[in-house]
Amino acid sequence: MSDAAQYIPAAYALTAVGVWGTSDFLGGVGTRRTNTFLFTAIVHVSGLVVVGAIALLTHAPFPGIASVVWSLLAGALGGLALVFFYRALSRGNMGLVAPVAAVLSAAIPTFVSAFADGFPGVWKVFGFILAGIGVWLISRTEGNAGRPEGLGVAVLAGIGFAGFFICAHKAGNASALWVATCSRAAAFLVTAAIVLFGRHLRAVAAPVLAIAVVAGLLDIGGSIAFIRAAQTGRLDAAVVLSSLYPAVTVVLARIFLHEHFSRTRTLGMVAALAAVPMIAG
């Protein structure tokens, strides 16, 4: 692999960081204004329709049965995880609950990959550790604040996201467009069933609907970028780099919601950034 080519998986993963971080910020804002299940269902269906149409128009090869099954399972787990995550973001401090989910969603697939793909190398391991420290510094509770509200739900979201990462990787080298489309189909069916049977269906204000649609397009865009990162590189590297998305959520929450942005979190951001070339190299 050429020097330039080895950074392609990292480029995909960092793209996922940007779009997922922005999508999660929008999701946290939107779910403060409407029902979480309904908002998440709109997020899933918007991404499903657009990317499914792109897959059809570009004549992307449809994956085999095994890839479809893994994609559907990834979507079911990821769809529920996103509901938990949005609820955690809407109930608690975004700069605290987002990194908690990220730590869990990165740690579980990293251990799985270490057993499946072998030891990633000392340099990458140091990068994983540094990235984990960075995310922890961003997410730790400061002062006498106590446990942040929404933390327990964020833990459930992190476990669900870990399941999504592992199952999406199991889909193999199938078209990323179709893997993302199939996963979103399952995610939408799960959340739509909750909306219907839970009687959460109601009118949504136009501004909130717009936020949900944009969040959905960004979320599935991040999924496609992650799938390509995992297909062109190691799962553990793709997961750890992609899990730096809370940095984007934290910055946006600081800019638009004026959430606290301390020196500790700044140090965490620096540590996370320093880990990127170690993991990508």
Backbone as CSV, one residue per row, in Angstrom:
resi,resn,N_x,N_y,N_z,CA_x,CA_y,CA_z,C_x,C_y,C_z
1,MET,0.851,-1.198,0.000,0.000,0.000,0.000,0.883,1.243,0.000
2,SER,0.587,2.187,-0.877,1.372,3.419,-0.961,1.153,4.281,0.270
3,ASP,2.062,5.256,0.453,1.949,6.149,1.604,0.638,6.912,1.592
4,ALA,0.197,7.319,0.387,-1.059,8.065,0.290,-2.259,7.160,0.530
5,ALA,-2.193,5.930,-0.010,-3.330,5.020,0.092,-3.617,4.600,1.520
6,GLN,-2.572,4.522,2.376,-2.806,4.060,3.744,-3.639,5.039,4.561
7,TYR,-3.728,6.286,4.073,-4.517,7.280,4.790,-5.959,7.375,4.287
8,ILE,-6.297,6.608,3.268,-7.661,6.646,2.739,-8.684,6.203,3.788
9,PRO,-8.464,5.073,4.507,-9.433,4.707,5.550,-9.596,5.797,6.606
10,ALA,-8.494,6.447,6.985,-8.574,7.523,7.974,-9.371,8.700,7.431
11,ALA,-9.215,8.988,6.138,-9.971,10.095,5.536,-11.470,9.809,5.581
12,TYR,-11.840,8.565,5.278,-13.261,8.187,5.375,-13.755,8.324,6.817
13,ALA,-12.955,7.823,7.768,-13.364,7.860,9.178,-13.515,9.291,9.672
14,LEU,-12.596,10.168,9.283,-12.673,11.563,9.730,-13.842,12.295,9.062
15,THR,-14.197,11.868,7.862,-15.411,12.404,7.236,-16.628,12.028,8.059
16,ALA,-16.657,10.773,8.528,-17.755,10.337,9.400,-17.799,11.169,10.675
17,VAL,-16.636,11.530,11.207,-16.579,12.350,12.415,-17.322,13.665,12.208
18,GLY,-17.013,14.338,11.098,-17.627,15.642,10.839,-19.127,15.579,10.656
19,VAL,-19.590,14.644,9.847,-21.023,14.608,9.547,-21.819,14.001,10.695
20,TRP,-21.263,12.979,11.369,-21.969,12.415,12.528,-22.049,13.424,13.671
21,GLY,-20.958,14.142,13.912,-20.971,15.128,14.984,-21.999,16.213,14.752
22,THR,-22.119,16.662,13.506,-23.115,17.674,13.166,-24.526,17.113,13.252
23,SER,-24.702,15.888,12.754,-26.017,15.241,12.808,-26.482,15.059,14.246
24,ASP,-25.578,14.660,15.123,-25.955,14.441,16.519,-26.328,15.751,17.210
25,PHE,-25.632,16.811,16.871,-25.990,18.114,17.439,-27.407,18.500,17.009
26,LEU,-27.697,18.336,15.716,-29.041,18.646,15.221,-30.084,17.735,15.863
27,GLY,-29.729,16.456,16.056,-30.662,15.532,16.701,-30.967,15.934,18.128
28,GLY,-29.939,16.377,18.851,-30.160,16.832,20.216,-31.048,18.056,20.288
29,VAL,-30.877,18.966,19.322,-31.712,20.170,19.264,-33.150,19.812,18.893
30,GLY,-33.291,18.951,17.870,-34.625,18.615,17.383,-35.462,17.847,18.369
31,THR,-34.854,16.922,19.105,-35.628,16.106,20.040,-36.017,16.872,21.305
32,ARG,-35.487,18.055,21.472,-35.958,18.904,22.575,-37.284,19.576,22.221
33,ARG,-37.698,19.452,20.962,-38.889,20.153,20.494,-40.007,19.219,20.054
34,THR,-39.751,17.915,20.039,-40.793,16.978,19.636,-40.483,15.603,20.222
35,ASN,-41.357,14.631,19.961,-41.174,13.287,20.475,-39.918,12.639,19.887
36,THR,-39.126,11.999,20.740,-37.855,11.423,20.309,-38.044,10.318,19.281
37,PHE,-39.006,9.414,19.511,-39.221,8.305,18.589,-39.665,8.813,17.220
38,LEU,-40.578,9.774,17.208,-41.068,10.318,15.944,-39.949,11.026,15.197
39,PHE,-39.164,11.824,15.904,-38.056,12.544,15.279,-37.059,11.561,14.669
40,THR,-36.733,10.502,15.410,-35.750,9.536,14.924,-36.273,8.763,13.717
41,ALA,-37.562,8.461,13.705,-38.151,7.782,12.545,-38.021,8.649,11.296
42,ILE,-38.240,9.950,11.436,-38.088,10.866,10.300,-36.634,10.916,9.845
43,VAL,-35.715,10.916,10.810,-34.287,10.892,10.487,-33.956,9.668,9.638
44,HIS,-34.448,8.507,10.057,-34.142,7.268,9.342,-34.766,7.235,7.945
45,VAL,-36.021,7.648,7.830,-36.680,7.535,6.526,-36.112,8.536,5.523
46,SER,-35.671,9.701,5.983,-35.099,10.681,5.053,-33.806,10.155,4.447
47,GLY,-32.945,9.570,5.292,-31.716,8.986,4.763,-31.990,7.795,3.873
48,LEU,-32.964,6.967,4.258,-33.324,5.782,3.483,-33.763,6.152,2.075
49,VAL,-34.644,7.123,1.959,-35.193,7.500,0.653,-34.099,8.061,-0.263
50,VAL,-33.298,8.976,0.252,-32.294,9.638,-0.582,-31.196,8.677,-1.017
51,VAL,-30.608,7.958,-0.081,-29.500,7.067,-0.436,-30.004,5.853,-1.214
52,GLY,-31.195,5.368,-0.910,-31.765,4.287,-1.706,-31.955,4.704,-3.154
53,ALA,-32.408,5.936,-3.361,-32.571,6.458,-4.724,-31.227,6.568,-5.430
54,ILE,-30.210,7.019,-4.709,-28.870,7.133,-5.300,-28.333,5.757,-5.689
55,ALA,-28.549,4.773,-4.820,-28.087,3.418,-5.115,-28.754,2.874,-6.385
56,LEU,-30.043,3.158,-6.556,-30.755,2.698,-7.748,-30.284,3.443,-9.001
57,LEU,-30.140,4.761,-8.891,-29.753,5.569,-10.049,-28.330,5.278,-10.515
58,THR,-27.453,4.936,-9.585,-26.062,4.649,-9.945,-25.836,3.174,-10.282
59,HIS,-26.912,2.376,-10.205,-26.850,0.944,-10.509,-25.807,0.230,-9.641
60,ALA,-25.740,0.609,-8.378,-24.821,-0.061,-7.453,-25.234,-1.523,-7.317
61,PRO,-24.282,-2.441,-7.338,-24.623,-3.873,-7.247,-25.270,-4.211,-5.914
62,PHE,-26.408,-4.919,-5.988,-27.118,-5.281,-4.764,-26.359,-6.396,-4.057
63,PRO,-26.200,-6.289,-2.742,-25.398,-7.290,-2.010,-26.085,-8.644,-1.906
64,GLY,-25.299,-9.649,-1.503,-25.822,-10.985,-1.307,-26.658,-11.085,-0.041
65,ILE,-27.254,-12.246,0.166,-28.172,-12.440,1.288,-27.467,-12.205,2.629
66,ALA,-26.264,-12.756,2.780,-25.546,-12.619,4.054,-25.285,-11.150,4.373
67,SER,-24.866,-10.386,3.374,-24.598,-8.960,3.586,-25.880,-8.209,3.941
68,VAL,-26.983,-8.581,3.304,-28.266,-7.932,3.594,-28.690,-8.217,5.033
69,VAL,-28.528,-9.462,5.455,-28.924,-9.838,6.824,-28.101,-9.066,7.846
70,TRP,-26.790,-9.000,7.652,-25.940,-8.251,8.574,-26.276,-6.756,8.551
71,SER,-26.610,-6.237,7.368,-26.976,-4.821,7.252,-28.276,-4.526,7.995
72,LEU,-29.243,-5.435,7.864,-30.516,-5.251,8.563,-30.323,-5.308,10.084
73,LEU,-29.492,-6.242,10.522,-29.224,-6.345,11.957,-28.505,-5.095,12.456
74,ALA,-27.560,-4.609,11.656,-26.853,-3.370,12.012,-27.841,-2.220,12.140
75,GLY,-28.783,-2.148,11.211,-29.765,-1.067,11.240,-30.696,-1.152,12.435
76,ALA,-31.126,-2.366,12.772,-32.016,-2.524,13.925,-31.330,-2.071,15.212
77,LEU,-30.068,-2.473,15.389,-29.319,-2.078,16.579,-29.010,-0.582,16.560
78,GLY,-28.543,-0.105,15.409,-28.207,1.314,15.305,-29.415,2.217,15.396
79,GLY,-30.549,1.747,14.873,-31.770,2.549,14.923,-32.244,2.770,16.341
80,LEU,-32.250,1.698,17.143,-32.631,1.834,18.550,-31.604,2.662,19.317
81,ALA,-30.330,2.455,18.988,-29.270,3.213,19.668,-29.428,4.707,19.426
82,LEU,-29.818,5.070,18.209,-29.977,6.495,17.905,-31.137,7.099,18.691
83,VAL,-32.188,6.311,18.915,-33.297,6.792,19.755,-32.791,7.095,21.161
84,PHE,-32.055,6.131,21.732,-31.497,6.342,23.072,-30.561,7.549,23.094
85,PHE,-29.755,7.662,22.046,-28.756,8.724,22.003,-29.409,10.098,21.917
86,TYR,-30.393,10.233,21.039,-31.086,11.513,20.921,-31.790,11.871,22.228
87,ARG,-32.363,10.853,22.885,-33.030,11.120,24.158,-32.012,11.603,25.199
88,ALA,-30.832,10.975,25.209,-29.791,11.395,26.140,-29.332,12.821,25.842
89,LEU,-29.179,13.149,24.558,-28.753,14.494,24.169,-29.792,15.540,24.551
90,SER,-31.076,15.181,24.410,-32.132,16.142,24.698,-32.318,16.354,26.198
91,ARG,-31.981,15.338,27.002,-32.185,15.424,28.442,-30.970,15.965,29.188
92,GLY,-29.782,15.759,28.641,-28.569,16.128,29.356,-27.707,17.103,28.585
93,ASN,-26.527,17.342,29.136,-25.540,18.213,28.513,-24.909,17.472,27.337
94,MET,-25.025,18.038,26.126,-24.521,17.351,24.941,-23.033,17.051,25.044
95,GLY,-22.285,17.989,25.606,-20.851,17.827,25.704,-20.428,16.746,26.674
96,LEU,-21.368,16.220,27.468,-21.062,15.157,28.414,-21.550,13.794,27.943
97,VAL,-22.794,13.726,27.466,-23.362,12.417,27.144,-22.859,11.874,25.807
98,ALA,-22.540,12.748,24.847,-22.079,12.278,23.544,-20.776,11.486,23.650
99,PRO,-19.767,11.975,24.373,-18.528,11.199,24.468,-18.682,9.887,25.230
100,VAL,-19.596,9.814,26.181,-19.809,8.564,26.916,-20.253,7.469,25.951
101,ALA,-21.191,7.788,25.097,-21.637,6.821,24.091,-20.493,6.461,23.150
102,ALA,-19.661,7.451,22.820,-18.553,7.214,21.900,-17.515,6.263,22.477
103,VAL,-17.228,6.396,23.758,-16.233,5.524,24.391,-16.670,4.069,24.317
104,LEU,-17.921,3.794,24.677,-18.417,2.423,24.647,-18.498,1.881,23.221
105,SER,-18.980,2.713,22.315,-19.140,2.255,20.938,-17.797,1.985,20.274
106,ALA,-16.729,2.601,20.775,-15.396,2.346,20.228,-14.722,1.169,20.909
107,ALA,-14.886,1.057,22.226,-14.157,0.042,22.992,-14.572,-1.376,22.616
108,ILE,-15.872,-1.613,22.492,-16.350,-2.977,22.244,-15.874,-3.510,20.888
109,PRO,-16.075,-2.775,19.766,-15.573,-3.286,18.489,-14.048,-3.380,18.425
110,THR,-13.352,-2.513,19.168,-11.890,-2.571,19.173,-11.399,-3.889,19.750
111,PHE,-12.008,-4.341,20.842,-11.635,-5.634,21.419,-11.998,-6.780,20.472
112,VAL,-13.157,-6.675,19.840,-13.570,-7.717,18.890,-12.589,-7.796,17.726
113,SER,-12.195,-6.635,17.203,-11.270,-6.594,16.075,-9.895,-7.115,16.454
114,ALA,-9.468,-6.844,17.684,-8.153,-7.310,18.131,-8.079,-8.834,18.094
115,PHE,-9.180,-9.502,18.406,-9.212,-10.964,18.359,-9.353,-11.467,16.922
116,ALA,-10.130,-10.746,16.108,-10.417,-11.221,14.746,-9.290,-10.903,13.768
117,ASP,-8.721,-9.695,13.851,-7.740,-9.241,12.863,-6.301,-9.273,13.360
118,GLY,-6.094,-9.599,14.624,-4.746,-9.644,15.164,-4.332,-8.318,15.785
119,PHE,-3.178,-8.335,16.432,-2.679,-7.147,17.120,-2.417,-6.030,16.114
120,PRO,-2.948,-4.823,16.350,-2.832,-3.750,15.354,-1.479,-3.066,15.296
121,GLY,-0.597,-3.325,16.242,0.698,-2.664,16.267,0.790,-1.686,17.431
122,VAL,2.008,-1.522,17.958,2.210,-0.696,19.145,1.798,0.746,18.902
123,TRP,2.174,1.297,17.748,1.875,2.706,17.454,0.380,2.964,17.450
124,LYS,-0.364,2.074,16.815,-1.823,2.229,16.765,-2.445,2.055,18.152
125,VAL,-1.916,1.131,18.936,-2.447,0.933,20.292,-2.268,2.190,21.123
126,PHE,-1.098,2.815,21.016,-0.887,4.080,21.712,-1.896,5.127,21.241
127,GLY,-2.177,5.104,19.947,-3.179,6.030,19.412,-4.556,5.766,19.982
128,PHE,-4.922,4.475,20.089,-6.217,4.116,20.680,-6.317,4.632,22.118
129,ILE,-5.229,4.408,22.880,-5.222,4.837,24.281,-5.338,6.353,24.380
130,LEU,-4.576,7.058,23.541,-4.611,8.520,23.572,-5.988,9.039,23.176
131,ALA,-6.602,8.414,22.173,-7.951,8.819,21.766,-8.948,8.560,22.886
132,GLY,-8.796,7.413,23.571,-9.688,7.117,24.692,-9.543,8.128,25.822
133,ILE,-8.300,8.516,26.105,-8.069,9.533,27.130,-8.706,10.852,26.722
134,GLY,-8.565,11.188,25.439,-9.149,12.437,24.948,-10.657,12.460,25.092
135,VAL,-11.302,11.363,24.716,-12.757,11.288,24.834,-13.183,11.331,26.296
136,TRP,-12.402,10.667,27.178,-12.725,10.687,28.606,-12.602,12.099,29.175
137,LEU,-11.562,12.831,28.775,-11.400,14.200,29.262,-12.534,15.100,28.797
138,ILE,-13.008,14.838,27.588,-14.126,15.622,27.067,-15.403,15.298,27.844
139,SER,-15.534,14.024,28.278,-16.810,13.582,28.837,-16.881,13.602,30.360
140,ARG,-15.739,13.762,31.037,-15.758,13.631,32.503,-16.570,14.744,33.163
141,THR,-17.208,14.376,34.277,-17.957,15.342,35.066,-16.996,16.216,35.850
142,GLU,-17.243,17.527,35.865,-16.347,18.467,36.513,-16.995,19.095,37.738
143,GLY,-16.147,19.425,38.722,-16.658,20.110,39.899,-17.567,19.218,40.708
144,ASN,-18.644,19.789,41.214,-19.608,19.059,42.042,-20.906,18.795,41.289
145,ALA,-20.776,18.670,39.977,-21.976,18.544,39.148,-22.691,17.213,39.340
146,GLY,-21.933,16.185,39.811,-22.554,14.875,39.950,-22.721,14.207,38.600
147,ARG,-23.436,13.112,38.570,-23.627,12.395,37.319,-24.563,13.170,36.420
148,PRO,-24.150,13.441,35.158,-25.000,14.220,34.271,-26.276,13.484,33.900
149,GLU,-27.353,14.208,33.750,-28.628,13.612,33.363,-28.518,13.019,31.969
150,GLY,-29.113,11.876,31.766,-29.081,11.216,30.469,-27.912,10.269,30.290
151,LEU,-27.065,10.123,31.309,-25.868,9.300,31.169,-26.211,7.824,30.992
152,GLY,-27.183,7.328,31.766,-27.559,5.924,31.647,-28.074,5.574,30.264
153,VAL,-28.857,6.466,29.687,-29.375,6.242,28.337,-28.237,6.288,27.324
154,ALA,-27.249,7.160,27.575,-26.093,7.250,26.685,-25.305,5.947,26.673
155,VAL,-25.250,5.261,27.816,-24.572,3.964,27.891,-25.276,2.945,26.992
156,LEU,-26.595,2.905,27.037,-27.352,2.003,26.159,-27.101,2.341,24.692
157,ALA,-27.046,3.628,24.392,-26.784,4.053,23.020,-25.405,3.584,22.565
158,GLY,-24.406,3.698,23.446,-23.056,3.276,23.092,-22.979,1.798,22.778
159,ILE,-23.677,0.988,23.565,-23.698,-0.457,23.307,-24.374,-0.752,21.963
160,GLY,-25.468,-0.041,21.688,-26.156,-0.237,20.405,-25.311,0.179,19.218
161,PHE,-24.601,1.297,19.349,-23.722,1.746,18.266,-22.592,0.745,18.031
162,ALA,-22.078,0.151,19.114,-21.041,-0.873,18.973,-21.564,-2.040,18.139
163,GLY,-22.815,-2.437,18.408,-23.432,-3.499,17.620,-23.556,-3.115,16.155
164,PHE,-23.909,-1.852,15.909,-24.002,-1.377,14.524,-22.645,-1.478,13.828
165,PHE,-21.584,-1.019,14.485,-20.247,-1.057,13.882,-19.841,-2.477,13.518
166,ILE,-20.050,-3.399,14.452,-19.625,-4.782,14.232,-20.426,-5.425,13.103
167,CYS,-21.743,-5.246,13.121,-22.598,-5.864,12.096,-22.378,-5.248,10.718
168,ALA,-22.169,-3.933,10.669,-21.905,-3.281,9.386,-20.599,-3.792,8.785
169,HIS,-19.615,-4.041,9.643,-18.349,-4.601,9.166,-18.543,-6.023,8.654
170,LYS,-19.424,-6.773,9.307,-19.696,-8.153,8.901,-20.379,-8.220,7.529
171,ALA,-20.956,-7.102,7.105,-21.603,-7.076,5.784,-20.587,-7.212,4.657
172,GLY,-19.302,-7.099,4.984,-18.250,-7.328,4.001,-18.038,-6.168,3.054
173,ASN,-17.620,-6.498,1.844,-17.285,-5.478,0.848,-18.447,-5.157,-0.087
174,ALA,-19.655,-5.369,0.382,-20.829,-5.016,-0.419,-20.887,-3.508,-0.620
175,SER,-21.681,-3.079,-1.581,-21.842,-1.655,-1.859,-22.223,-0.901,-0.591
176,ALA,-21.428,0.129,-0.260,-21.709,0.919,0.947,-23.072,1.592,0.857
177,LEU,-23.489,1.950,-0.364,-24.797,2.583,-0.538,-25.919,1.618,-0.142
178,TRP,-25.801,0.366,-0.577,-26.849,-0.597,-0.261,-26.793,-1.059,1.194
179,VAL,-25.591,-1.180,1.736,-25.477,-1.530,3.161,-26.149,-0.460,4.009
180,ALA,-25.879,0.804,3.669,-26.492,1.912,4.406,-28.000,1.940,4.200
181,THR,-28.452,1.675,2.976,-29.886,1.679,2.690,-30.614,0.570,3.442
182,CYS,-30.060,-0.637,3.401,-30.689,-1.761,4.112,-30.709,-1.526,5.615
183,SER,-29.620,-0.984,6.140,-29.578,-0.739,7.580,-30.598,0.310,7.983
184,ARG,-30.766,1.335,7.141,-31.744,2.375,7.451,-33.168,1.853,7.306
185,ALA,-33.384,0.909,6.398,-34.715,0.319,6.266,-35.109,-0.387,7.564
186,ALA,-34.178,-1.163,8.123,-34.457,-1.846,9.386,-34.633,-0.850,10.523
187,ALA,-33.791,0.179,10.549,-33.884,1.197,11.598,-35.232,1.907,11.539
188,PHE,-35.673,2.206,10.331,-36.960,2.894,10.178,-38.114,2.001,10.612
189,LEU,-38.080,0.721,10.232,-39.154,-0.192,10.613,-39.261,-0.311,12.125
190,VAL,-38.110,-0.385,12.802,-38.118,-0.504,14.267,-38.699,0.751,14.905
191,THR,-38.193,1.908,14.504,-38.665,3.150,15.125,-40.096,3.482,14.722
192,ALA,-40.477,3.162,13.474,-41.846,3.424,13.035,-42.838,2.567,13.815
193,ALA,-42.463,1.323,14.099,-43.336,0.448,14.894,-43.535,1.015,16.297
194,ILE,-42.459,1.541,16.874,-42.566,2.145,18.208,-43.478,3.368,18.165
195,VAL,-43.356,4.153,17.091,-44.192,5.354,16.951,-45.663,4.978,16.846
196,LEU,-45.958,3.969,16.022,-47.357,3.586,15.795,-47.969,2.915,17.018
197,PHE,-47.281,1.905,17.558,-47.844,1.167,18.690,-47.793,1.975,19.986
198,GLY,-46.856,2.907,20.056,-46.761,3.758,21.238,-47.610,5.010,21.133
199,ARG,-48.284,5.157,20.008,-49.158,6.300,19.754,-48.414,7.637,19.894
200,HIS,-47.243,7.660,19.250,-46.438,8.887,19.274,-46.619,9.721,18.006
201,LEU,-47.487,9.250,17.105,-47.671,9.953,15.840,-48.428,11.251,16.065
202,ARG,-47.847,12.343,15.606,-48.458,13.661,15.765,-47.848,14.609,14.756
203,ALA,-48.443,15.792,14.643,-47.918,16.790,13.715,-46.559,17.283,14.196
204,VAL,-45.675,17.531,13.233,-44.336,18.042,13.546,-44.189,19.410,12.893
205,ALA,-43.729,20.361,13.658,-43.541,21.714,13.129,-42.526,21.692,11.993
206,ALA,-42.754,22.567,11.008,-41.903,22.595,9.819,-40.418,22.775,10.147
207,PRO,-40.042,23.670,11.061,-38.612,23.809,11.370,-38.006,22.538,11.942
208,VAL,-38.768,21.839,12.799,-38.269,20.597,13.392,-38.171,19.504,12.324
209,LEU,-39.141,19.477,11.423,-39.107,18.514,10.322,-37.867,18.736,9.463
210,ALA,-37.547,19.993,9.180,-36.361,20.316,8.384,-35.093,19.858,9.097
211,ILE,-35.042,20.062,10.406,-33.881,19.625,11.184,-33.732,18.105,11.101
212,ALA,-34.850,17.386,11.215,-34.812,15.926,11.165,-34.322,15.420,9.813
213,VAL,-34.781,16.051,8.741,-34.375,15.628,7.393,-32.880,15.857,7.192
214,VAL,-32.391,17.022,7.576,-30.966,17.313,7.431,-30.139,16.365,8.298
215,ALA,-30.597,16.141,9.533,-29.899,15.215,10.423,-29.856,13.811,9.827
216,GLY,-30.951,13.401,9.189,-31.007,12.082,8.577,-30.035,11.925,7.424
217,LEU,-29.928,12.958,6.593,-29.001,12.909,5.463,-27.554,12.872,5.950
218,LEU,-27.273,13.666,6.981,-25.920,13.664,7.531,-25.605,12.333,8.203
219,ASP,-26.576,11.786,8.927,-26.342,10.538,9.653,-26.037,9.393,8.705
220,ILE,-26.801,9.270,7.629,-26.540,8.165,6.705,-25.275,8.435,5.902
221,GLY,-24.959,9.707,5.678,-23.693,10.035,5.031,-22.513,9.594,5.885
222,GLY,-22.628,9.799,7.200,-21.589,9.335,8.103,-21.481,7.817,8.105
223,SER,-22.625,7.148,8.011,-22.615,5.678,7.979,-21.899,5.160,6.738
224,ILE,-22.155,5.792,5.597,-21.491,5.385,4.360,-19.982,5.583,4.481
225,ALA,-19.582,6.730,5.036,-18.154,7.004,5.213,-17.518,5.981,6.154
226,PHE,-18.218,5.635,7.240,-17.675,4.633,8.169,-17.561,3.277,7.491
227,ILE,-18.579,2.868,6.749,-18.550,1.571,6.069,-17.349,1.478,5.149
228,ARG,-17.084,2.559,4.402,-15.927,2.569,3.504,-14.615,2.533,4.290
229,ALA,-14.590,3.212,5.439,-13.384,3.186,6.279,-13.104,1.769,6.758
230,ALA,-14.154,1.053,7.179,-13.990,-0.310,7.669,-13.661,-1.279,6.534
231,GLN,-14.171,-0.994,5.335,-13.896,-1.879,4.196,-12.471,-1.719,3.674
232,THR,-11.920,-0.513,3.760,-10.587,-0.251,3.207,-9.484,-0.347,4.255
233,GLY,-9.841,-0.505,5.523,-8.838,-0.594,6.584,-9.301,-1.535,7.674
234,ARG,-8.712,-1.417,8.842,-9.074,-2.243,9.989,-10.313,-1.681,10.679
235,LEU,-11.129,-2.602,11.234,-12.338,-2.185,11.945,-11.992,-1.337,13.162
236,ASP,-10.980,-1.761,13.945,-10.678,-1.022,15.169,-10.234,0.410,14.874
237,ALA,-9.406,0.594,13.846,-8.962,1.945,13.494,-10.131,2.793,13.017
238,ALA,-11.000,2.198,12.196,-12.157,2.938,11.691,-13.078,3.356,12.830
239,VAL,-13.298,2.439,13.774,-14.204,2.726,14.888,-13.637,3.802,15.805
240,VAL,-12.352,3.674,16.163,-11.757,4.636,17.089,-11.734,6.038,16.489
241,LEU,-11.337,6.146,15.230,-11.314,7.463,14.590,-12.730,8.022,14.443
242,SER,-13.671,7.198,13.993,-15.047,7.671,13.801,-15.679,8.102,15.117
243,SER,-15.234,7.490,16.217,-15.811,7.797,17.520,-15.325,9.117,18.099
244,LEU,-14.524,9.846,17.354,-14.122,11.180,17.794,-15.179,12.230,17.460
245,TYR,-16.324,11.790,16.909,-17.370,12.737,16.522,-17.882,13.622,17.655
246,PRO,-17.799,13.197,18.956,-18.272,14.113,20.011,-17.544,15.446,20.037
247,ALA,-16.300,15.464,19.520,-15.576,16.731,19.485,-16.348,17.761,18.673
248,VAL,-16.932,17.319,17.558,-17.721,18.226,16.720,-18.998,18.630,17.455
249,THR,-19.660,17.659,18.096,-20.879,17.963,18.852,-20.600,18.953,19.974
250,VAL,-19.478,18.765,20.670,-19.107,19.653,21.771,-18.880,21.075,21.278
251,VAL,-18.146,21.207,20.174,-17.856,22.542,19.628,-19.141,23.237,19.194
252,LEU,-20.020,22.511,18.510,-21.281,23.104,18.065,-22.162,23.485,19.251
253,ALA,-22.176,22.627,20.297,-22.953,22.947,21.489,-22.393,24.177,22.194
254,ARG,-21.090,24.327,22.149,-20.464,25.509,22.745,-20.828,26.770,21.961
255,ILE,-20.788,26.677,20.636,-21.032,27.847,19.790,-22.492,28.277,19.832
256,PHE,-23.398,27.305,19.675,-24.809,27.650,19.498,-25.632,27.575,20.789
257,LEU,-25.222,26.714,21.732,-25.986,26.564,22.969,-25.243,27.111,24.177
258,HIS,-24.032,27.585,23.967,-23.215,28.201,25.024,-22.968,27.248,26.189
259,GLU,-22.789,25.952,25.875,-22.447,24.991,26.908,-20.997,25.199,27.350
260,HIS,-20.704,24.799,28.592,-19.390,25.024,29.177,-18.303,24.278,28.404
261,PHE,-17.212,24.946,28.123,-16.104,24.386,27.358,-14.820,24.672,28.130
262,SER,-14.450,23.769,29.036,-13.373,24.017,29.984,-12.001,23.686,29.393
263,ARG,-10.964,23.988,30.195,-9.597,23.655,29.784,-9.408,22.143,29.679
264,THR,-10.083,21.412,30.562,-9.975,19.955,30.523,-10.497,19.404,29.206
265,ARG,-11.626,19.910,28.776,-12.182,19.440,27.496,-11.315,19.902,26.321
266,THR,-10.720,21.075,26.444,-9.802,21.530,25.403,-8.613,20.578,25.301
267,LEU,-8.083,20.161,26.449,-6.980,19.203,26.468,-7.413,17.870,25.861
268,GLY,-8.652,17.470,26.147,-9.171,16.247,25.561,-9.251,16.330,24.048
269,MET,-9.651,17.487,23.548,-9.715,17.687,22.091,-8.319,17.572,21.482
270,VAL,-7.332,18.166,22.135,-5.955,18.119,21.638,-5.441,16.680,21.630
271,ALA,-5.734,15.924,22.713,-5.320,14.528,22.785,-5.963,13.708,21.672
272,ALA,-7.231,13.953,21.424,-7.942,13.218,20.369,-7.333,13.512,18.996
273,LEU,-7.031,14.777,18.751,-6.434,15.161,17.473,-5.047,14.559,17.320
274,ALA,-4.280,14.527,18.415,-2.931,13.960,18.356,-2.964,12.463,18.063
275,ALA,-4.075,11.818,18.459,-4.172,10.371,18.227,-4.430,10.013,16.776
276,VAL,-4.957,10.944,16.006,-5.364,10.659,14.626,-4.199,10.143,13.770
277,PRO,-3.066,10.875,13.673,-1.980,10.355,12.817,-1.386,9.054,13.339
278,MET,-1.445,8.818,14.651,-0.922,7.562,15.209,-1.774,6.378,14.757
279,ILE,-3.085,6.568,14.732,-3.980,5.494,14.330,-3.965,5.305,12.815
280,ALA,-3.864,6.421,12.096,-3.927,6.363,10.625,-2.628,5.887,10.000
281,GLY,-1.494,6.121,10.680,-0.190,5.838,10.099,0.118,4.345,9.977
